[in-house]
Amino acid sequence: MEVVDLKLGPRPFRVYSSWIGQPGFEEAVKEASEKFVTFDPPDASLSSKFAHIRARLKIWRDEFLSKEKESVSLALLELEVLESDMENRDLTEEEEWTLVENRKIVKESDYRRNLDLKQRARSKWALDGDENSKFFHALINNRKASNLIHGLNIDGVWGSKPALIKKQVLSFFQDKFREVALNRPELECMNIKKISEMDSNFLIEPFSEHEIKEAVFNCGDERAMGPDGMNFRFIKHFWSLYSKTIL
């Protein structure tokens, strides 16, 4: 038996749909977007803008989770005291209101946590409010187990060190995309059918704003363009900010 540290790098960042609408979230995104300045081409500029917003959201996320944890802990403490008092006496009107508000805080926190679990599990569930968190945890753990690379067989030798695995994976894809034939023969076809000049120009003309927006809004909300943590629900919600970069 062998014990190996399989930390293959920093934990990937992910935008959760439950963050939309939370205090300070939209302000953090807009602030990062307004302060972002670049002179790169549109595609590189959009990628840099994602990275800039992602860095700002990490700060907001840590502050939000810290405040939520503190708020829930205080609510649970007050609930314990009030529920204990209910066994001995009738609560005042103010205490009943406090009881309801604290229960609401705990319920909203649990609901948001279940939504995050559902998104991490990439599962479609009949009821969004379903509190079967055990089901979602099982799906998440199953995905982690199936996606985990325990090691690779490299030149007949089994390697399990993270640095070696990452190096081999990088080398594998570099070989896939490396050009083998430096000089390729030109293809000449006489009397071949061609499309008209109008159709040819239509194929290479830039995409319109309407076409880009239609393509984006036809994508699933929980889908993502790449491993940058930004899903299409996030992009749709802040479309006015991103459209200035890519159009």
N, C-alpha and C positions, 0 to 999 in steps of 0.2 A: 504494500500500500504506500501511496505517496500523497502528501498534502501540498497542494500548489495554490498560490494566490492567483486567482483568475480575474483580477481587475484589469480589464482591457482598455482603460482610459476613464475620463470623467463621465459622470452620469449625463445622458443626453437631456436637453431641455425640451419641454413640451408645453404648449399653450392649451390649457383646459377650457372647454366651452363654459364651464361654470364660473370662470373668472369674469366673463363679460357681464357688465352690470354691477360688479362689486365696486365699492368706494375706492376711488383713486386709480382704477385700472385704465379707463379711457384717457384720463388726464396724463398718465405716465406714457401711454402710446403717442399721444399728440405732442407731448413735450419732446420726446425723443425724435419724432418725425420732423418737427419744426427746427430743431437744433442740428439736424443732419445736413451736411453740405458735402457735395462731391462733384467732380468734373469728369467722372468715368463714363463710358458708354452706358446706355440704359440697362442692359442685362447685368453688368458688373455693379452698377449703381443700386439696382434693386436688391442684389445679394448683400451689398454693404449696408443698405438700409435695414434689412432684416436683422443683420448682426448687431447694429446699433440699437434697434428697438429691443432685441432679445436681451442685451446687456442691461438695459434699463428695467425691463420686466423682471429680471432676476432679483433686482433690489426691491421692487414692489412686492414680488411674491414672498420674499423672506419677511418683510414688514407685515404683510397681510396675514400670513400664517401665524406669526408671533402674536399679533393682536387678536386673532380669532381664538387661538389657544387660551390666551389670558381671559378673553370674554366668556368662553365656554366653561372654563374652570371656575370663574366667579359665579356664573349662572348655576352650575351644579351645586356649589357650596350653599348658595341662597336657597335653592330648591330643597336641599336636605334639611335646612333649618326650618323652612316653612312647612314642609310635609310632616316634620316632627311636631311642630306646633299645632297642626291640624288635628292631631290625635288627642290633644288636650283641651283645645278651645276653638272657637270660631274665629276665622281670620277677618281682619278689617277690610274695608273696601280697597284701601291702598295696597295691603298685603296680597289681596286676590289679584289685583292688577299686576303686581310684581311677579306673582306666581305664573300668570299667563305669559308675560313677556319673557321670563327666563325659559319656560318650556318652548316658546317660539324660537329663541336663540339656539337651544340645543337641537331642536328639530331641523332648523334650517342648515345647521352645520352638518348634521348626519345626512341630510338630503344632498347637499353639495358633495360630500365625500363619496356617496353612492354613485352620483353622476360621474365623478372622476374615475371611480373603479370601472364603471360601465365603459367609459371612453378608453381606458387603458386595456380593457379586455377586448375591445373592438367587437362588441356583441350587440346585436339588436334585441331589445327586450320589449315585451308587449306593453308594459307599464313603466313609464319613466320613474315613477315614485316607488317602484318595487325595492324593498329593503333587504333583498336576499344577497347581502354582501358576500356570503360564503361562496355563492355560485360564481361571482365575479372574481374573487380571490383565486378560486380553483382554475379559472380560465387563464388568468394572468400568470400563475405559477406554471401552468402547462405550456404556455407560449415561451416563458423564460427557459424552461427545460429543453424544449424542442429547438430553440434558436441558439442555445449556448454551444460554443465551440470548445470542447474539452481539450482538443489537441489535433495535430496534423501529422500525417506520415510524410516526412520530407526525405527524399532519397533513401527510402528504406529504414529511416530512423524516426521513431515516434517522438515528437516534440510537443511540450505542453506549456512552455513559457510564453506569457502574453507578448513579449517583445518579438520573439521568434515567429509566433503566429501572425502578428500584424505585418511583419516584414515579408512573410511568404505570401500572404493575401495580396499585398501591394504588388509584389513581383508577378503574381499570377495575372492580375488585370493589366499590368503594364505590357506583358507579353501579348495579351489578347488584342490590345489596341496599337501595337507597334507595327509600323509599315515594313513589310518584308521585301516587296519588290520596289526598288527605288526608281527604276525606269520601266514604265508600262507602255506597251504599244498603243498607238493611236488607232481608233476605230473609224473606218471610212465605209460608209454605206451609200452607194449610188442609187438615185431614184427612190429614196425612201420617203414614205408619206410624212408630211410635217403638218403641225397645227398652224393656224393662221397667226400673223403677227399680233393681232388683237388678243387672241387667246394666250399667246406667249407672254405678252405684257401683263395680262391679268394674273398669271401664275406667279409673277415675281414682284407684283406691287405690294407695298406695305399693308399689314393688317390694319383695319379700321378700328376705332374705339368701340364701336358696336360689336364687332366680331370678337374682340378680346373679352369684353364684358360678358357676352353671351357664352363663350367657352368656359370662363371662370364660374359663372353662376349655374352652369349645367353640371358642375362637378359636385360630388357628395360632400356634405359639410365636414365630415370627420376625415376626409382624405387629405393628403398632403403632397405638395410638389416634390419634396425632398426631405432629407433628415435634418431640417433646420428648426423643427418644432412648430412651424406655423401651418395650421390647417386652413381649409377653405372657408370654414365658418368665420375665422378670424379675418381673413382677407376680404370676404364679402362685407363684414361689419364695418371695416375701415377702408372700404373701396375708394373713397374720396381721397384718402392719404396716399394710397399706392398708385392710383391711376395717374397722379402727377409725375411719378417716377418712370413708369413704363410706357407712357403714351407720348 
